[in-house]
Amino acid sequence: MAIAVMVINVYAKNLEVTIVRAGSTFDTTQDVIVKLQYRNTGQKKINIVKWYLPGKELYDPLFKITCNNVPVEYLGPMIKRVKPAAKE
């Protein structure tokens, strides 16, 4: 299965974005942490403003994601919360 990610809304046609993951399998208790690598494939300098780079939280649909060349809908972050304590 191939997964491709492209940054959208960044005005740089020569910007290549690659996802690098720590492993290929994860159990249900592990966080899946990925690293995004940005590469300029053109001849000119590209400036990317900070708000187009993901931080610790990602809520905006900054990416066009496909799986085997089929678009995958961005659903937003998947958040797991622990049961609140009695004092909360």
CNS distance restraints for C-alpha pairs under 8 A (distance, minus, plus):
assign (resid   1 and name CA) (resid  67 and name CA) 6.82 0.50 0.50
assign (resid   1 and name CA) (resid  68 and name CA) 6.15 0.50 0.50
assign (resid   2 and name CA) (resid  67 and name CA) 5.64 0.50 0.50
assign (resid   2 and name CA) (resid  68 and name CA) 5.14 0.50 0.50
assign (resid   2 and name CA) (resid  69 and name CA) 7.86 0.50 0.50
assign (resid   3 and name CA) (resid  65 and name CA) 7.23 0.50 0.50
assign (resid   3 and name CA) (resid  66 and name CA) 5.75 0.50 0.50
assign (resid   3 and name CA) (resid  67 and name CA) 4.62 0.50 0.50
assign (resid   3 and name CA) (resid  68 and name CA) 6.44 0.50 0.50
assign (resid   3 and name CA) (resid  69 and name CA) 7.89 0.50 0.50
assign (resid   4 and name CA) (resid  18 and name CA) 7.70 0.50 0.50
assign (resid   4 and name CA) (resid  65 and name CA) 5.87 0.50 0.50
assign (resid   4 and name CA) (resid  66 and name CA) 5.33 0.50 0.50
assign (resid   4 and name CA) (resid  67 and name CA) 6.56 0.50 0.50
assign (resid   4 and name CA) (resid  69 and name CA) 7.70 0.50 0.50
assign (resid   5 and name CA) (resid  17 and name CA) 6.63 0.50 0.50
assign (resid   5 and name CA) (resid  18 and name CA) 6.92 0.50 0.50
assign (resid   5 and name CA) (resid  19 and name CA) 7.39 0.50 0.50
assign (resid   5 and name CA) (resid  63 and name CA) 6.18 0.50 0.50
assign (resid   5 and name CA) (resid  64 and name CA) 5.75 0.50 0.50
assign (resid   5 and name CA) (resid  65 and name CA) 4.78 0.50 0.50
assign (resid   5 and name CA) (resid  66 and name CA) 6.66 0.50 0.50
assign (resid   6 and name CA) (resid  16 and name CA) 7.26 0.50 0.50
assign (resid   6 and name CA) (resid  17 and name CA) 6.00 0.50 0.50
assign (resid   6 and name CA) (resid  63 and name CA) 5.43 0.50 0.50
assign (resid   6 and name CA) (resid  64 and name CA) 5.28 0.50 0.50
assign (resid   6 and name CA) (resid  65 and name CA) 6.76 0.50 0.50
assign (resid   7 and name CA) (resid  17 and name CA) 6.98 0.50 0.50
assign (resid   7 and name CA) (resid  62 and name CA) 5.84 0.50 0.50
assign (resid   7 and name CA) (resid  63 and name CA) 4.74 0.50 0.50
assign (resid   7 and name CA) (resid  64 and name CA) 6.55 0.50 0.50
assign (resid   8 and name CA) (resid  62 and name CA) 5.63 0.50 0.50
assign (resid   8 and name CA) (resid  63 and name CA) 5.65 0.50 0.50
assign (resid   8 and name CA) (resid  64 and name CA) 6.57 0.50 0.50
assign (resid   9 and name CA) (resid  62 and name CA) 7.09 0.50 0.50
assign (resid  10 and name CA) (resid  48 and name CA) 6.99 0.50 0.50
assign (resid  10 and name CA) (resid  52 and name CA) 7.05 0.50 0.50
assign (resid  12 and name CA) (resid  46 and name CA) 6.66 0.50 0.50
assign (resid  14 and name CA) (resid  40 and name CA) 5.76 0.50 0.50
assign (resid  14 and name CA) (resid  41 and name CA) 5.07 0.50 0.50
assign (resid  14 and name CA) (resid  42 and name CA) 5.13 0.50 0.50
assign (resid  15 and name CA) (resid  38 and name CA) 6.75 0.50 0.50
assign (resid  15 and name CA) (resid  39 and name CA) 5.78 0.50 0.50
assign (resid  15 and name CA) (resid  40 and name CA) 4.92 0.50 0.50
assign (resid  15 and name CA) (resid  41 and name CA) 6.18 0.50 0.50
assign (resid  15 and name CA) (resid  42 and name CA) 7.73 0.50 0.50
assign (resid  15 and name CA) (resid  46 and name CA) 7.89 0.50 0.50
assign (resid  16 and name CA) (resid  38 and name CA) 5.75 0.50 0.50
assign (resid  16 and name CA) (resid  39 and name CA) 5.03 0.50 0.50
assign (resid  16 and name CA) (resid  40 and name CA) 6.32 0.50 0.50
assign (resid  16 and name CA) (resid  41 and name CA) 6.75 0.50 0.50
assign (resid  17 and name CA) (resid  36 and name CA) 6.54 0.50 0.50
assign (resid  17 and name CA) (resid  37 and name CA) 5.55 0.50 0.50
assign (resid  17 and name CA) (resid  38 and name CA) 4.68 0.50 0.50
assign (resid  17 and name CA) (resid  39 and name CA) 6.40 0.50 0.50
assign (resid  18 and name CA) (resid  36 and name CA) 5.67 0.50 0.50
assign (resid  18 and name CA) (resid  37 and name CA) 5.11 0.50 0.50
assign (resid  18 and name CA) (resid  38 and name CA) 6.66 0.50 0.50
assign (resid  19 and name CA) (resid  34 and name CA) 6.39 0.50 0.50
assign (resid  19 and name CA) (resid  35 and name CA) 5.80 0.50 0.50
assign (resid  19 and name CA) (resid  36 and name CA) 4.85 0.50 0.50
assign (resid  19 and name CA) (resid  37 and name CA) 6.47 0.50 0.50
assign (resid  20 and name CA) (resid  34 and name CA) 5.57 0.50 0.50
assign (resid  20 and name CA) (resid  35 and name CA) 5.10 0.50 0.50
assign (resid  20 and name CA) (resid  36 and name CA) 6.32 0.50 0.50
assign (resid  20 and name CA) (resid  37 and name CA) 7.40 0.50 0.50
assign (resid  21 and name CA) (resid  32 and name CA) 7.72 0.50 0.50
assign (resid  21 and name CA) (resid  33 and name CA) 6.42 0.50 0.50
assign (resid  21 and name CA) (resid  34 and name CA) 4.50 0.50 0.50
assign (resid  21 and name CA) (resid  35 and name CA) 6.35 0.50 0.50
assign (resid  22 and name CA) (resid  32 and name CA) 7.86 0.50 0.50
assign (resid  22 and name CA) (resid  33 and name CA) 6.73 0.50 0.50
assign (resid  22 and name CA) (resid  34 and name CA) 6.64 0.50 0.50
assign (resid  26 and name CA) (resid  30 and name CA) 6.03 0.50 0.50
assign (resid  26 and name CA) (resid  31 and name CA) 7.80 0.50 0.50
assign (resid  26 and name CA) (resid  32 and name CA) 7.05 0.50 0.50
assign (resid  40 and name CA) (resid  45 and name CA) 7.75 0.50 0.50
assign (resid  40 and name CA) (resid  46 and name CA) 6.96 0.50 0.50
assign (resid  48 and name CA) (resid  52 and name CA) 6.81 0.50 0.50
assign (resid  48 and name CA) (resid  53 and name CA) 7.80 0.50 0.50
assign (resid  49 and name CA) (resid  53 and name CA) 7.39 0.50 0.50
assign (resid  52 and name CA) (resid  62 and name CA) 7.21 0.50 0.50
assign (resid  54 and name CA) (resid  58 and name CA) 6.00 0.50 0.50
assign (resid  58 and name CA) (resid  76 and name CA) 7.58 0.50 0.50
assign (resid  58 and name CA) (resid  77 and name CA) 6.73 0.50 0.50
assign (resid  59 and name CA) (resid  76 and name CA) 5.68 0.50 0.50
assign (resid  59 and name CA) (resid  77 and name CA) 6.35 0.50 0.50
assign (resid  60 and name CA) (resid  76 and name CA) 7.33 0.50 0.50
assign (resid  61 and name CA) (resid  74 and name CA) 6.41 0.50 0.50
assign (resid  61 and name CA) (resid  76 and name CA) 7.30 0.50 0.50
assign (resid  64 and name CA) (resid  71 and name CA) 7.40 0.50 0.50
assign (resid  64 and name CA) (resid  72 and name CA) 7.82 0.50 0.50
assign (resid  64 and name CA) (resid  74 and name CA) 7.94 0.50 0.50
assign (resid  65 and name CA) (resid  71 and name CA) 5.93 0.50 0.50
assign (resid  65 and name CA) (resid  72 and name CA) 5.48 0.50 0.50
assign (resid  65 and name CA) (resid  73 and name CA) 7.37 0.50 0.50
assign (resid  65 and name CA) (resid  74 and name CA) 7.45 0.50 0.50
assign (resid  66 and name CA) (resid  70 and name CA) 5.05 0.50 0.50
assign (resid  66 and name CA) (resid  71 and name CA) 4.26 0.50 0.50
assign (resid  66 and name CA) (resid  72 and name CA) 5.18 0.50 0.50
assign (resid  67 and name CA) (resid  71 and name CA) 6.51 0.50 0.50
assign (resid  67 and name CA) (resid  72 and name CA) 6.60 0.50 0.50
assign (resid  84 and name CA) (resid  88 and name CA) 6.06 0.50 0.50
